Amino acid sequence: MDQDSELKGKTIIITGATDGIGRALAHMTWKAGANLVLHGRNPQKLEALLKSLGEGLPGQHALTVKADFSRLQEVREMAAEIQAKVPRIDILVNNAGFYPDGRVITEDGFEECNQVNFLSPFLLTNLLQTLLIKSAPMRVINLSSIDHRFVWSNANASSKHPFYWRWVAYCRSKLDIIPFTRELAEQLKEYGITVNCIHPGIIRTKVIRFLPVSWGASVRSGAATVYRLIVDPDLADVSGEYFERYRISKPSLVAQSKRYQAALWRLSLPKLGLKQTEDGSIIQRSTTQNDQ
Ligand SMILES: NC(=O)c1ccc[n+]([C@@H]2O[C@H](COP(=O)([O-])OP(=O)(O)OC[C@H]3O[C@@H](n4cnc5c(N)ncnc54)[C@H](OP(=O)(O)O)[C@@H]3O)[C@@H](O)[C@H]2O)c1
């Protein structure tokens, strides 16, 4: 292992680290000397991932946290566990996501793809707000998709409309990641926290299993695009941007809409039992408001 590793001593949280891009990113960042907090929903896969990392540098450590993002209570418990065990975070990668098999309404009352791909990372990031601010300067990286360009309305529609098109549900969840990123970037700018989102390319993982199997770039090349956002010193002050692989790109008009951004933020907080105080702090309310 390279003793002068660029991420030595840094702590990175990777959600959805048990497969695909997240798993490859875990290996890359571990090799570069980072301490890791690896999230997954499957304990066996988490254990196997931990074993596969191999021996690290002296003092380098990795821990795992389990949470099914289709259950908000597990996301809350995950946030509490991280706050109890991790003194600082240098990079948070909101990577976990999936492509739905069909319409499922979760026990929390939300369309599952909207919840796993958008609401849960929104909740997790906001519950970690105090720790992120304490850790600044730090970076938050959210996984969006070029597929956001194919839809224009919000994710709520997927649970209301009589016809469910799973591809549209997926695209909507990835659209919402962009205004979320932009809003968070604005709110956290004064603390020295950057927030960006990325389309990693069309990558051969189970997320694109609906396409012909031979299609897509390697998992490693997808992870490399995210790795670049983690380490590139030229991006230290870049925030609120949408990347398509290595380049900053203008997202769709809806994704750029300030009105949509403000509404999404305002409506998502009470759905998740969150409230924002006058000074910008996020607090947990006792009840959630599911208006879907
Ligand atoms: N592949 C692409 O072409 C592509 C393109 C654009 C954006 N993306 C985005 O990139 C991210 C990573 O996807 P990937 O392609 O690497 O897919 P992947 O190989 O299926 O990995 C997804 C990860 O998310 C986890 N996950 C799925 N559902 C979850 C749930 N309910 N609760 C907690 N964790 C859950 C998976 O856990 P398990 O291991 O238990 O399944 C896995 O660790 C996703 O956000 C995806 O939307 C991918």
The ligand as a Gaussian input file, in Angstrom:
#p B3LYP/6-31G(d) Opt

LIG

0 1
 N      -25.301000       1.995000     -12.863000
 C      -25.569000       3.087000     -13.549000
 O      -25.515000       3.131000     -14.792000
 C      -25.929000       4.346000     -12.822000
 C      -26.130000       5.521000     -13.580000
 C      -26.482000       6.689000     -12.923000
 C      -26.603000       6.702000     -11.543000
 N      -26.401000       5.544000     -10.834000
 C      -26.569000       5.606000      -9.377000
 O      -25.406000       5.094000      -8.758000
 C      -25.745000       4.612000      -7.449000
 C      -25.120000       3.236000      -7.244000
 O      -25.776000       2.322000      -8.094000
 P      -25.075000       1.067000      -8.740000
 O      -25.231000       1.207000     -10.204000
 O      -23.726000       0.857000      -8.168000
 O      -26.107000      -0.085000      -8.270000
 P      -25.922000      -1.395000      -7.375000
 O      -24.745000      -2.169000      -7.840000
 O      -27.247000      -2.064000      -7.365000
 O      -25.595000      -0.813000      -5.918000
 C      -26.573000      -0.119000      -5.198000
 C      -26.246000      -0.100000      -3.740000
 O      -27.380000       0.504000      -3.047000
 C      -27.856000      -0.439000      -2.076000
 N      -29.307000      -0.366000      -1.894000
 C      -30.272000      -0.655000      -2.797000
 N      -31.482000      -0.573000      -2.226000
 C      -31.279000      -0.252000      -0.917000
 C      -32.139000      -0.076000       0.210000
 N      -33.466000      -0.245000       0.141000
 N      -31.568000       0.250000       1.388000
 C      -30.240000       0.385000       1.508000
 N      -29.380000       0.194000       0.491000
 C      -29.890000      -0.129000      -0.712000
 C      -27.451000      -1.805000      -2.643000
 O      -27.501000      -2.781000      -1.602000
 P      -27.451000      -4.381000      -1.970000
 O      -25.999000      -4.696000      -2.192000
 O      -28.017000      -5.025000      -0.755000
 O      -28.275000      -4.569000      -3.213000
 C      -26.059000      -1.492000      -3.142000
 O      -25.141000      -1.447000      -2.082000
 C      -27.275000       4.605000      -7.387000
 O      -27.724000       5.728000      -6.672000
 C      -27.684000       4.712000      -8.848000
 O      -28.947000       5.303000      -9.026000
 C      -26.067000       4.376000     -11.443000

